[in-house]
Amino acid sequence: MRILQICLYSEGACGVWQRVKQDSIELIKRGYEVSVFSSNLVKGSSANAVSNVVIDDINIFRFKPKFKLGENYMFFNFKERFFSLKPNVVIVHVYRHPHTHYALKLVDELRKEKNVKIFIVTHAPFVDDKLRSLFFGFGVKAYDLLFSKTLNKFDKVFTIATWEKDILLKFGVNPKKVVYLPNNVPSQFFKVKSKKYQGKKVLFLGRVAPVKDVDVLIKAFSLIEGDFVLKIVGPKEEAYWNEISGFSDSRIEVLDAVYDLNDKIKLMNECDVFVLPSKREGMPLSLIEAMSLGKLVISSANEGARDLIDDGKNGFVFPIGNVDALKKRLEWCFDSNNFVEIERICLNAKEFSKQFDIGKIVDKLEDSF
């Protein structure tokens, strides 16, 4: 069986691409032939990626965009390669993107020859309108009004967060087609022995971009005295980094992005506290990865984090953008009087994360083939 996954990026710091990549690796282990179509752009960079490449036995085909509107809206033509491949299953990623409609059109044509199934993974794009410009906010509302009903043309609509379902039902999507299929954690994370909590090292791992609100973490950490360490790891959006990098706190270490899975696991396991201060998240993969390693996680109270964290039970949330609230929570986490309770929370986090083991998630995906 030939499976085709289609997404915007297949190189760079992109959470969707990480999901596609890990799903593809697991499917190949199960005997499927997997290809990925994407643009030839590198997420978070002005560079172009190699047109055709094989990564972890995934056949990746990259296409130059015909047009591009911002970082996350573009169209690339993959018709010729699609009909050469003739996939049995097509999985498109992210609702509201042109390639999802184009894939539907091509699948309809291919169905004249053979049976083909097509699924969409929404990736929770239903964020607060206040986080969008007026132009993009209007565009989103217009799109939903005109095209949301096309979701019923997919064989299944996979959500990565539980809160998405109510929104999709309001769009008129058939509830029988909506399936919760969250981001997953590679099995390697569960094989690692978690490091004992010492309350010294804090980690942020992800894109250093305005939406991630990294400056909130820097400000909160800098207000705390003591021999603590904060590591900021990830690709940096130049304008934002220039704006926030004027701190003088020598306890803050800044590292480049880490893409190798084993290096990532080692880096995450060395920390005590994992902080995700984002303004918005759909279903944050880094958060459940940290939880799978038994880390104490703190996140802003965005939709994605609140879907995962039961405050005080398996982690903590704080109000988005609230420096003082994050400072107080970090101080509590650094206090050795709280370590017994913290160890309990970390154990709960690790147990909670087991439901996101990639094997269980791909089992569910296979059931839809």
ZIKASUL-V193141 format. One line per field, one symbol per residue. ss: DSSP state (H for helix, E for strand, L for the rest). psi: psi as a letter, one per 40 degrees, with the letter a starting at -180 (. if undefined). burial: + if it has 9 or more other ideal C-beta (glycine too) atoms within 8 Angstrom, else -. A space follows every 10 residues. Layout:
ss: ???
psi: ???
burial: ???
This chain:
ss: LEEEEELLLL LELLHHHHHH HHHHHHHHHL LLEEEEEEEL ELELLLLELL LEEEELLEEE EEELLLEELL LLLEELLLHH HHHHHLLLEE EEELLLLHHH HHHHHHHHHH LLLLLLEEEE ELLLLLLLHH HLLHHHHHHH HHHHHHHHHH HHHLLEEEEL LLLHHHHHHH HLLLHHHEEE LLLLELHHHH HLLLLLLLLL EEEEELLELH HHLHHHHHHH HHLLLLLLEE EEELLELHHH HHHHLLLLLL LEEEELLLLL HHHHHHHHHL LLEEEELLLL LLLLHHHHHH HHLLLEEEEE LLHHHHLLLL ELLLEEEELL LLHHHHHHHH HHHHLHHHHH HHHHHHHHHH HHHHHHEHHH HHHHHHLLL
psi: hhhhhhidif iaghdddddd ddddddddde eihhihhiie ihheieiiih dhihhfehhh hiihidihga dfhihihfdd dddddgidhh hihhieiddd dddddddddd eddihhihih hdfgegihde eiiddddddd ddddddedee deeidihhie ideddddddd eehhdeehhh giiihiddde ehhhihhefd hihhhahgid defddddddd deehiifihh hhhiihhddd dddeeeiehe ehhhiiihdh ddddddddee idhhhgfidi icghdddddd ddefihhhii fidddeedhh hedeaiiihh egdddddddd dddeheeedd dddddddddd ddedeehddd ddddddde.
burial: -+++++++++ -+++-+++++ ++++++++-- -+-+++++++ ++++----+- -------+++ +++-+----- --++++-+-- +++-++++++ +++++++-++ ++++-++--+ +----+++++ +++++----- -+---++--+ --++--++-- ++-+-+++++ +-+++-+++- +-+---+++- ++++++++++ -+-+--+-+- +++++++++- ++++-+++++ ++-+---+++ +++++-+--+ +--+----+- ++-----+-- --+++-+++- ++++++++++ ++++++++++ ++++++++++ +++++++++- ---+++++-+ -++-+++-++ +-++---++- -++-++++++ -+++-+++-+ ++-++--+-
